[in-house]
Amino acid sequence: MTLDEFSTLVRQARTHRLYVNAATVSRDAVIKLIDVARNVPSGLNVQPLRYRIVTDAAECAAVYACTNWAGGLRTGPAPTPEQRPNAWIVIVSVPTQISPAVDVGIAAQTINLAAAVAGYVTCMLGAIDRDKIHLLLKLPADTKIELLMSVGKAGEKVSLEDFGPGVQMPYWRTPDQVHHVAKRKLADVLIG
Ligand SMILES: Cc1cc2nc3c(=O)[nH]c(=O)nc-3n(C[C@H](O)[C@H](O)[C@H](O)COP(=O)(O)O)c2cc1C
């Protein structure tokens, strides 16, 4: 893979919030993503993360009810049942001597990229009812929910853009139902 190809993958692997619910994501497909993510760097190599896969329809619906999409759905209407993901990954940590926060980010983006290669899209969700999900999935008492990820087949178009004079919002939706997401330009992220 060339650097250009990798850059294209990163640019393509955008957050999606609308899915094709009818396109089932198997538990095995999700396991493959986690099998990739278990190889990433980890502070002190403690490897504090564990993954709970959710593909059962009733559990998926219950997890969905514990989420907040796009900070209050500023980008459009809530996904209909037909547009909801039918697979979730709950990333949890077990107690460790150092914060697992960076590990979570590395693992989550690795899953996102692996999902893109496998033909899926994801959304990382931090605005979630952790207590409810913990209870619902009967997670081990010593685990802490770090992040939730949806996995599914894309049900919307996403366009990646640069911030500029006409582009100041982090993300927005146009009447054609395309979700736009803007990133800072290279010159604006380099300092010194
Ligand atoms: C740590 C983290 C938490 C997030 N939590 C939510 C969330 O609760 N709800 C949501 O709709 N999107 C959530 N997102 C997705 C971001 O809104 C998304 O990454 C951002 O809009 C940029 O889009 P992009 O991922 O396509 O670059 C989260 C992303 C990250 C990294």
The ligand as an SDF file (V2000), in Angstrom:
LIG
                    3D

 31 33  0  0  0  0  0  0  0  0999 V2000
  -14.3380   10.1720   21.1250 C   0  0  0  0  0  0  0  0  0  0  0  0
  -15.4680   10.3880   20.1470 C   0  0  0  0  0  0  0  0  0  0  0  0
  -16.7690   10.4090   20.6090 C   0  0  0  0  0  0  0  0  0  0  0  0
  -17.8420   10.6000   19.6970 C   0  0  0  0  0  0  0  0  0  0  0  0
  -19.1300   10.5690   20.1630 N   0  0  0  0  0  0  0  0  0  0  0  0
  -20.1610   10.7360   19.2810 C   0  0  0  0  0  0  0  0  0  0  0  0
  -21.5000   10.6470   19.7320 C   0  0  0  0  0  0  0  0  0  0  0  0
  -21.7920   10.4100   20.8970 O   0  0  0  0  0  0  0  0  0  0  0  0
  -22.4920   10.8150   18.8040 N   0  0  0  0  0  0  0  0  0  0  0  0
  -22.2220   11.0290   17.4850 C   0  0  0  0  0  0  0  0  0  0  0  0
  -23.1650   11.1390   16.7010 O   0  0  0  0  0  0  0  0  0  0  0  0
  -20.9500   11.0980   17.0260 N   0  0  0  0  0  0  0  0  0  0  0  0
  -19.9170   10.9530   17.8890 C   0  0  0  0  0  0  0  0  0  0  0  0
  -18.6140   10.9900   17.4410 N   0  0  0  0  0  0  0  0  0  0  0  0
  -18.3480   11.1630   16.0080 C   0  0  0  0  0  0  0  0  0  0  0  0
  -17.8600   12.5810   15.7110 C   0  0  0  0  0  0  0  0  0  0  0  0
  -18.9470   13.4660   15.7480 O   0  0  0  0  0  0  0  0  0  0  0  0
  -17.1720   12.5530   14.3360 C   0  0  0  0  0  0  0  0  0  0  0  0
  -15.9330   11.8940   14.4580 O   0  0  0  0  0  0  0  0  0  0  0  0
  -16.9660   13.9790   13.8170 C   0  0  0  0  0  0  0  0  0  0  0  0
  -18.1950   14.5510   13.4400 O   0  0  0  0  0  0  0  0  0  0  0  0
  -16.0250   14.0110   12.6200 C   0  0  0  0  0  0  0  0  0  0  0  0
  -16.4910   13.1710   11.6000 O   0  0  0  0  0  0  0  0  0  0  0  0
  -15.5070   12.0960   10.9670 P   0  0  0  0  0  0  0  0  0  0  0  0
  -15.3590   10.9980   11.9920 O   0  0  0  0  0  0  0  0  0  0  0  0
  -16.1620   11.6400    9.7330 O   0  0  0  0  0  0  0  0  0  0  0  0
  -14.2120   12.7940   10.7490 O   0  0  0  0  0  0  0  0  0  0  0  0
  -17.5620   10.7930   18.3150 C   0  0  0  0  0  0  0  0  0  0  0  0
  -16.2270   10.7400   17.8680 C   0  0  0  0  0  0  0  0  0  0  0  0
  -15.1910   10.5370   18.7600 C   0  0  0  0  0  0  0  0  0  0  0  0
  -13.7730   10.4740   18.2530 C   0  0  0  0  0  0  0  0  0  0  0  0
  1  2  1  0
  2  3  1  0
  2 30  2  0
  3  4  2  0
  4  5  1  0
  4 28  1  0
  5  6  2  0
  6  7  1  0
  6 13  1  0
  7  8  2  0
  7  9  1  0
  9 10  1  0
 10 11  2  0
 10 12  1  0
 12 13  2  0
 13 14  1  0
 14 15  1  0
 14 28  1  0
 15 16  1  0
 16 17  1  0
 16 18  1  0
 18 19  1  0
 18 20  1  0
 20 21  1  0
 20 22  1  0
 22 23  1  0
 23 24  1  0
 24 25  2  0
 24 26  1  0
 24 27  1  0
 28 29  2  0
 29 30  1  0
 30 31  1  0
M  END
$$$$
